[in-house]
Amino acid sequence: GFVRQAFGQKGLNEFGSTIGIATGQVLDITVQMRPAPTIAGTITNTAREPLAGAIVQAFRLHYIPFGRELRLTQTTTTNDRGEYRLFWLSPGDYYVAVTYSRTSALKLPAEIPENPNLSKPDDVYSGIFFPGQANWTDAKATRLSAADVSGINMMWTEAGRVSLRGQISGGPPAKAKITL
């Protein structure tokens, strides 16, 4: 539950200090432990009712040779009150996303009964990023420092869904794989 750090470390991305100890020498070393940050909140539907079984994810931006990409850091599921908690995170900037599907709601622990507030989507809705954006590039990053508890509440809105249809020209290969 604490941020990883080393003795003599001045910043989060810096190395600690090397300690030289002579034979028989006794050192008194103190390292101040900083609690790891947390993101917590509530997910509701448009009627402001708790959304049980929603999947809440925290992403961090990483730089790769071809540009930037989001990498999943942690995932959790909302309880019957629509509450979630992403804990033991490292300090930094996070993008929070919410997705929802009937399948995820059915994976709720047995002690969380399905309740009338549970929406009945037909399959899977597209995810939304805080504060309600369809694309992470339009989303707002949440900056966390050690011991921060950031409250992010979101209202789930059903994003429009589309169908995609196509045809492979020149005859289908023996093992065709189509991805989107």
C-alpha atoms as an extended CHARMM CRD file, in Angstrom:
* protein
*
       180  EXT
         1         1  GLY       CA              0.0000000000        0.0000000000        0.0000000000  PROA      1               0.0000000000
         2         2  PHE       CA              3.0010000000        2.3280000000       -0.2610000000  PROA      2               0.0000000000
         3         3  VAL       CA              4.8500000000        3.9830000000       -3.1390000000  PROA      3               0.0000000000
         4         4  ARG       CA              8.0250000000        2.0820000000       -4.0100000000  PROA      4               0.0000000000
         5         5  GLN       CA             11.0950000000        4.1500000000       -3.1560000000  PROA      5               0.0000000000
         6         6  ALA       CA             14.7490000000        3.8380000000       -2.1760000000  PROA      6               0.0000000000
         7         7  PHE       CA             16.8550000000        5.4740000000        0.5240000000  PROA      7               0.0000000000
         8         8  GLY       CA             18.1520000000        8.8510000000       -0.6470000000  PROA      8               0.0000000000
         9         9  GLN       CA             15.8260000000        8.9700000000       -3.6410000000  PROA      9               0.0000000000
        10        10  LYS       CA             15.1260000000       12.6270000000       -4.4950000000  PROA      10              0.0000000000
        11        11  GLY       CA             12.3910000000       12.1360000000       -7.1370000000  PROA      11              0.0000000000
        12        12  LEU       CA             10.0380000000        9.3990000000       -8.2720000000  PROA      12              0.0000000000
        13        13  ASN       CA             12.1360000000        8.5300000000      -11.3350000000  PROA      13              0.0000000000
        14        14  GLU       CA             15.5670000000        8.8140000000       -9.7110000000  PROA      14              0.0000000000
        15        15  PHE       CA             17.8500000000        6.2350000000       -8.1320000000  PROA      15              0.0000000000
        16        16  GLY       CA             18.5210000000        6.0570000000       -4.4080000000  PROA      16              0.0000000000
        17        17  SER       CA             21.8560000000        6.5910000000       -2.6730000000  PROA      17              0.0000000000
        18        18  THR       CA             24.5950000000        3.9900000000       -2.2610000000  PROA      18              0.0000000000
        19        19  ILE       CA             25.4820000000        3.3280000000        1.3730000000  PROA      19              0.0000000000
        20        20  GLY       CA             28.9840000000        2.2890000000        2.3990000000  PROA      20              0.0000000000
        21        21  ILE       CA             29.1640000000        0.3430000000        5.6530000000  PROA      21              0.0000000000
        22        22  ALA       CA             32.3990000000       -0.5240000000        7.4380000000  PROA      22              0.0000000000
        23        23  THR       CA             32.8200000000       -3.7250000000        9.4390000000  PROA      23              0.0000000000
        24        24  GLY       CA             31.1190000000       -3.3260000000       12.7960000000  PROA      24              0.0000000000
        25        25  GLN       CA             29.5370000000       -0.0080000000       11.8660000000  PROA      25              0.0000000000
        26        26  VAL       CA             25.9220000000        0.5330000000       12.9210000000  PROA      26              0.0000000000
        27        27  LEU       CA             23.7480000000        2.8460000000       10.8410000000  PROA      27              0.0000000000
        28        28  ASP       CA             20.4000000000        4.3590000000       11.7040000000  PROA      28              0.0000000000
        29        29  ILE       CA             18.5470000000        4.7830000000        8.4000000000  PROA      29              0.0000000000
        30        30  THR       CA             15.0890000000        6.2750000000        8.0670000000  PROA      30              0.0000000000
        31        31  VAL       CA             12.9930000000        6.0160000000        4.9120000000  PROA      31              0.0000000000
        32        32  GLN       CA              9.7000000000        7.8940000000        5.0270000000  PROA      32              0.0000000000
        33        33  MET       CA              7.0220000000        5.7020000000        3.4610000000  PROA      33              0.0000000000
        34        34  ARG       CA              4.4010000000        7.4620000000        1.3600000000  PROA      34              0.0000000000
        35        35  PRO       CA              0.9900000000        5.7890000000        0.9080000000  PROA      35              0.0000000000
        36        36  ALA       CA              0.1760000000        4.8420000000       -2.6780000000  PROA      36              0.0000000000
        37        37  PRO       CA             -2.5470000000        6.9000000000       -4.3560000000  PROA      37              0.0000000000
        38        38  THR       CA             -6.0820000000        5.6680000000       -5.0240000000  PROA      38              0.0000000000
        39        39  ILE       CA             -8.8410000000        6.4950000000       -7.4930000000  PROA      39              0.0000000000
        40        40  ALA       CA            -12.3580000000        5.8110000000       -6.1970000000  PROA      40              0.0000000000
        41        41  GLY       CA            -15.8630000000        6.8620000000       -7.0910000000  PROA      41              0.0000000000
        42        42  THR       CA            -19.3330000000        5.8920000000       -8.1950000000  PROA      42              0.0000000000
        43        43  ILE       CA            -20.7240000000        4.9730000000      -11.6040000000  PROA      43              0.0000000000
        44        44  THR       CA            -24.4040000000        5.7260000000      -12.2360000000  PROA      44              0.0000000000
        45        45  ASN       CA            -26.7530000000        5.4150000000      -15.1920000000  PROA      45              0.0000000000
        46        46  THR       CA            -28.5980000000        8.3630000000      -16.7530000000  PROA      46              0.0000000000
        47        47  ALA       CA            -31.3760000000        8.0050000000      -14.1480000000  PROA      47              0.0000000000
        48        48  ARG       CA            -28.6500000000        8.5660000000      -11.4970000000  PROA      48              0.0000000000
        49        49  GLU       CA            -29.0630000000        5.0000000000      -10.2130000000  PROA      49              0.0000000000
        50        50  PRO       CA            -25.9590000000        2.9630000000       -9.2790000000  PROA      50              0.0000000000
        51        51  LEU       CA            -24.5770000000        0.8160000000      -12.0910000000  PROA      51              0.0000000000
        52        52  ALA       CA            -23.5170000000       -2.5530000000      -10.6880000000  PROA      52              0.0000000000
        53        53  GLY       CA            -21.0500000000       -4.6460000000      -12.6580000000  PROA      53              0.0000000000
        54        54  ALA       CA            -19.4820000000       -1.8200000000      -14.6660000000  PROA      54              0.0000000000
        55        55  ILE       CA            -15.8020000000       -2.3170000000      -15.4730000000  PROA      55              0.0000000000
        56        56  VAL       CA            -13.5920000000        0.6090000000      -14.4270000000  PROA      56              0.0000000000
        57        57  GLN       CA            -10.0490000000        0.7710000000      -15.7790000000  PROA      57              0.0000000000
        58        58  ALA       CA             -7.0470000000        3.0130000000      -15.1380000000  PROA      58              0.0000000000
        59        59  PHE       CA             -4.6620000000        3.6170000000      -18.0450000000  PROA      59              0.0000000000
        60        60  ARG       CA             -1.2670000000        5.3530000000      -18.2430000000  PROA      60              0.0000000000
        61        61  LEU       CA              0.2610000000        6.9830000000      -21.2710000000  PROA      61              0.0000000000
        62        62  HSD       CA              3.4710000000        5.3670000000      -22.5140000000  PROA      62              0.0000000000
        63        63  TYR       CA              5.8050000000        6.4740000000      -25.2690000000  PROA      63              0.0000000000
        64        64  ILE       CA              6.8500000000        3.9090000000      -27.8360000000  PROA      64              0.0000000000
        65        65  PRO       CA              9.0400000000        4.2880000000      -30.9630000000  PROA      65              0.0000000000
        66        66  PHE       CA              5.9560000000        4.9810000000      -33.1040000000  PROA      66              0.0000000000
        67        67  GLY       CA              4.2480000000        7.4830000000      -30.7970000000  PROA      67              0.0000000000
        68        68  ARG       CA              2.0540000000        7.2760000000      -27.7220000000  PROA      68              0.0000000000
        69        69  GLU       CA             -0.1900000000        4.4950000000      -26.4880000000  PROA      69              0.0000000000
        70        70  LEU       CA             -2.3660000000        3.8540000000      -23.4790000000  PROA      70              0.0000000000
        71        71  ARG       CA             -1.4950000000        0.8520000000      -21.3500000000  PROA      71              0.0000000000
        72        72  LEU       CA             -3.8790000000       -0.7370000000      -18.9030000000  PROA      72              0.0000000000
        73        73  THR       CA             -2.6700000000       -0.3420000000      -15.3140000000  PROA      73              0.0000000000
        74        74  GLN       CA             -5.5430000000       -1.7130000000      -13.2400000000  PROA      74              0.0000000000
        75        75  THR       CA             -9.1260000000       -2.9510000000      -13.6180000000  PROA      75              0.0000000000
        76        76  THR       CA            -11.9540000000       -3.3300000000      -11.1250000000  PROA      76              0.0000000000
        77        77  THR       CA            -15.7230000000       -3.8730000000      -11.1540000000  PROA      77              0.0000000000
        78        78  THR       CA            -18.3480000000       -1.7070000000       -9.4630000000  PROA      78              0.0000000000
        79        79  ASN       CA            -20.3060000000       -3.1860000000       -6.5700000000  PROA      79              0.0000000000
        80        80  ASP       CA            -24.0990000000       -3.1440000000       -6.1820000000  PROA      80              0.0000000000
        81        81  ARG       CA            -23.9330000000        0.5370000000       -5.1650000000  PROA      81              0.0000000000
        82        82  GLY       CA            -21.9600000000        1.4440000000       -8.2850000000  PROA      82              0.0000000000
        83        83  GLU       CA            -18.8320000000        2.0580000000       -6.2050000000  PROA      83              0.0000000000
        84        84  TYR       CA            -15.3100000000        1.2020000000       -7.3150000000  PROA      84              0.0000000000
        85        85  ARG       CA            -11.7690000000        1.6070000000       -5.9920000000  PROA      85              0.0000000000
        86        86  LEU       CA             -8.4740000000        1.4230000000       -7.9090000000  PROA      86              0.0000000000
        87        87  PHE       CA             -5.7400000000        1.2320000000       -5.2840000000  PROA      87              0.0000000000
        88        88  TRP       CA             -1.9460000000        0.8910000000       -4.8520000000  PROA      88              0.0000000000
        89        89  LEU       CA             -1.3300000000        2.9880000000       -7.9500000000  PROA      89              0.0000000000
        90        90  SER       CA              1.9810000000        4.7110000000       -8.5950000000  PROA      90              0.0000000000
        91        91  PRO       CA              2.0160000000        8.5120000000       -8.6810000000  PROA      91              0.0000000000
        92        92  GLY       CA              1.4350000000        9.9070000000      -12.1720000000  PROA      92              0.0000000000
        93        93  ASP       CA             -1.2580000000       10.7470000000      -14.7230000000  PROA      93              0.0000000000
        94        94  TYR       CA             -4.1330000000        8.3040000000      -15.2890000000  PROA      94              0.0000000000
        95        95  TYR       CA             -6.9850000000        8.0780000000      -17.7660000000  PROA      95              0.0000000000
        96        96  VAL       CA            -10.0680000000        6.4190000000      -16.2670000000  PROA      96              0.0000000000
        97        97  ALA       CA            -12.4670000000        4.4920000000      -18.5100000000  PROA      97              0.0000000000
        98        98  VAL       CA            -15.7690000000        2.7180000000      -17.8950000000  PROA      98              0.0000000000
        99        99  THR       CA            -17.1930000000       -0.1150000000      -19.9760000000  PROA      99              0.0000000000
       100       100  TYR       CA            -20.3030000000       -2.1490000000      -19.3840000000  PROA      100             0.0000000000
       101       101  SER       CA            -21.7040000000       -5.4080000000      -20.6890000000  PROA      101             0.0000000000
       102       102  ARG       CA            -24.2470000000       -7.9220000000      -19.5410000000  PROA      102             0.0000000000
       103       103  THR       CA            -21.4150000000      -10.4650000000      -19.3680000000  PROA      103             0.0000000000
       104       104  SER       CA            -19.4120000000       -8.3240000000      -16.9220000000  PROA      104             0.0000000000
       105       105  ALA       CA            -22.4760000000       -7.8180000000      -14.7350000000  PROA      105             0.0000000000
       106       106  LEU       CA            -23.0380000000      -11.5720000000      -14.5470000000  PROA      106             0.0000000000
       107       107  LYS       CA            -19.5060000000      -12.0030000000      -13.1630000000  PROA      107             0.0000000000
       108       108  LEU       CA            -20.4090000000      -10.1520000000       -9.9520000000  PROA      108             0.0000000000
       109       109  PRO       CA            -19.5030000000      -12.0760000000       -6.7980000000  PROA      109             0.0000000000
       110       110  ALA       CA            -22.3040000000      -14.2210000000       -5.3730000000  PROA      110             0.0000000000
       111       111  GLU       CA            -22.5990000000      -11.9350000000       -2.3260000000  PROA      111             0.0000000000
       112       112  ILE       CA            -23.6060000000       -9.0400000000       -4.6110000000  PROA      112             0.0000000000
       113       113  PRO       CA            -27.0920000000       -9.9420000000       -5.8160000000  PROA      113             0.0000000000
       114       114  GLU       CA            -28.3550000000       -8.6170000000       -9.1190000000  PROA      114             0.0000000000
       115       115  ASN       CA            -30.6650000000       -5.7350000000       -8.2990000000  PROA      115             0.0000000000
       116       116  PRO       CA            -33.2780000000       -3.6520000000      -10.1330000000  PROA      116             0.0000000000
       117       117  ASN       CA            -30.6930000000       -0.9200000000      -10.7970000000  PROA      117             0.0000000000
       118       118  LEU       CA            -28.7180000000       -3.2490000000      -13.0470000000  PROA      118             0.0000000000
       119       119  SER       CA            -29.1730000000       -2.2080000000      -16.6760000000  PROA      119             0.0000000000
       120       120  LYS       CA            -30.0070000000       -4.8200000000      -19.2660000000  PROA      120             0.0000000000
       121       121  PRO       CA            -27.8090000000       -4.0910000000      -22.2830000000  PROA      121             0.0000000000
       122       122  ASP       CA            -28.1070000000       -6.5080000000      -25.1700000000  PROA      122             0.0000000000
       123       123  ASP       CA            -24.4000000000       -7.0980000000      -25.5320000000  PROA      123             0.0000000000
       124       124  VAL       CA            -21.5300000000       -4.6380000000      -25.0410000000  PROA      124             0.0000000000
       125       125  TYR       CA            -21.5210000000       -0.8490000000      -25.0380000000  PROA      125             0.0000000000
       126       126  SER       CA            -18.4810000000        1.1040000000      -26.0930000000  PROA      126             0.0000000000
       127       127  GLY       CA            -16.3430000000        2.5140000000      -23.2940000000  PROA      127             0.0000000000
       128       128  ILE       CA            -16.2170000000        6.1040000000      -22.1400000000  PROA      128             0.0000000000
       129       129  PHE       CA            -13.2760000000        7.9940000000      -20.6570000000  PROA      129             0.0000000000
       130       130  PHE       CA            -13.5220000000       10.5370000000      -17.8560000000  PROA      130             0.0000000000
       131       131  PRO       CA            -15.2550000000       13.0200000000      -18.0650000000  PROA      131             0.0000000000
       132       132  GLY       CA            -17.5620000000       11.2940000000      -20.5810000000  PROA      132             0.0000000000
       133       133  GLN       CA            -15.4890000000       11.1920000000      -23.7830000000  PROA      133             0.0000000000
       134       134  ALA       CA            -15.5430000000        8.4110000000      -26.3630000000  PROA      134             0.0000000000
       135       135  ASN       CA            -11.8380000000        8.8260000000      -27.2060000000  PROA      135             0.0000000000
       136       136  TRP       CA             -8.9430000000        8.9900000000      -24.7470000000  PROA      136             0.0000000000
       137       137  THR       CA             -7.3770000000       11.8890000000      -26.6670000000  PROA      137             0.0000000000
       138       138  ASP       CA            -10.3820000000       14.0230000000      -25.6570000000  PROA      138             0.0000000000
       139       139  ALA       CA            -10.3740000000       12.7020000000      -22.0850000000  PROA      139             0.0000000000
       140       140  LYS       CA             -8.9760000000       14.4330000000      -19.0040000000  PROA      140             0.0000000000
       141       141  ALA       CA             -6.0210000000       12.8300000000      -17.2450000000  PROA      141             0.0000000000
       142       142  THR       CA             -6.1090000000       12.6340000000      -13.4560000000  PROA      142             0.0000000000
       143       143  ARG       CA             -2.7760000000       13.4790000000      -11.8010000000  PROA      143             0.0000000000
       144       144  LEU       CA             -2.0370000000       11.4890000000       -8.6370000000  PROA      144             0.0000000000
       145       145  SER       CA              0.6210000000       12.2070000000       -6.0300000000  PROA      145             0.0000000000
       146       146  ALA       CA              1.5380000000        9.9570000000       -3.1200000000  PROA      146             0.0000000000
       147       147  ALA       CA             -1.3230000000        9.4890000000       -0.6480000000  PROA      147             0.0000000000
       148       148  ASP       CA             -3.8800000000       11.1060000000       -3.0070000000  PROA      148             0.0000000000
       149       149  VAL       CA             -7.4040000000        9.7280000000       -3.0500000000  PROA      149             0.0000000000
       150       150  SER       CA             -8.9910000000       11.0640000000       -6.2100000000  PROA      150             0.0000000000
       151       151  GLY       CA            -12.7720000000       10.8770000000       -6.4590000000  PROA      151             0.0000000000
       152       152  ILE       CA            -13.9890000000       10.2990000000      -10.0040000000  PROA      152             0.0000000000
       153       153  ASN       CA            -17.7270000000        9.8610000000      -10.3880000000  PROA      153             0.0000000000
       154       154  MET       CA            -19.1140000000        9.1740000000      -13.8460000000  PROA      154             0.0000000000
       155       155  MET       CA            -22.5370000000        8.8730000000      -15.3930000000  PROA      155             0.0000000000
       156       156  TRP       CA            -22.7950000000        6.0110000000      -17.8410000000  PROA      156             0.0000000000
       157       157  THR       CA            -24.4160000000        7.0150000000      -21.1070000000  PROA      157             0.0000000000
       158       158  GLU       CA            -25.1370000000        4.5880000000      -23.8660000000  PROA      158             0.0000000000
       159       159  ALA       CA            -22.9750000000        5.5120000000      -26.8170000000  PROA      159             0.0000000000
       160       160  GLY       CA            -24.4050000000        4.9870000000      -30.2550000000  PROA      160             0.0000000000
       161       161  ARG       CA            -23.5940000000        1.6380000000      -31.7520000000  PROA      161             0.0000000000
       162       162  VAL       CA            -22.8990000000        0.9080000000      -35.3790000000  PROA      162             0.0000000000
       163       163  SER       CA            -22.7150000000       -2.1450000000      -37.6030000000  PROA      163             0.0000000000
       164       164  LEU       CA            -19.8820000000       -2.8260000000      -39.9900000000  PROA      164             0.0000000000
       165       165  ARG       CA            -20.2810000000       -5.0820000000      -42.9970000000  PROA      165             0.0000000000
       166       166  GLY       CA            -17.8130000000       -5.9350000000      -45.7390000000  PROA      166             0.0000000000
       167       167  GLN       CA            -16.6440000000       -8.4470000000      -48.2560000000  PROA      167             0.0000000000
       168       168  ILE       CA            -13.2360000000       -9.9040000000      -49.0250000000  PROA      168             0.0000000000
       169       169  SER       CA            -12.5300000000       -9.3890000000      -52.7040000000  PROA      169             0.0000000000
       170       170  GLY       CA            -10.7010000000      -11.9420000000      -54.8290000000  PROA      170             0.0000000000
       171       171  GLY       CA            -12.1700000000      -14.8750000000      -52.9150000000  PROA      171             0.0000000000
       172       172  PRO       CA            -11.6540000000      -15.5930000000      -49.2270000000  PROA      172             0.0000000000
       173       173  PRO       CA             -8.3180000000      -17.1230000000      -48.2120000000  PROA      173             0.0000000000
       174       174  ALA       CA             -8.3220000000      -20.4650000000      -46.4220000000  PROA      174             0.0000000000
       175       175  LYS       CA             -7.7370000000      -18.8150000000      -43.0230000000  PROA      175             0.0000000000
       176       176  ALA       CA             -9.0430000000      -15.2610000000      -43.0430000000  PROA      176             0.0000000000
       177       177  LYS       CA             -8.7740000000      -13.1040000000      -39.9400000000  PROA      177             0.0000000000
       178       178  ILE       CA            -10.4700000000       -9.7350000000      -39.8810000000  PROA      178             0.0000000000
       179       179  THR       CA             -9.8130000000       -7.3190000000      -37.0470000000  PROA      179             0.0000000000
       180       180  LEU       CA            -11.1100000000       -3.8620000000      -36.2670000000  PROA      180             0.0000000000
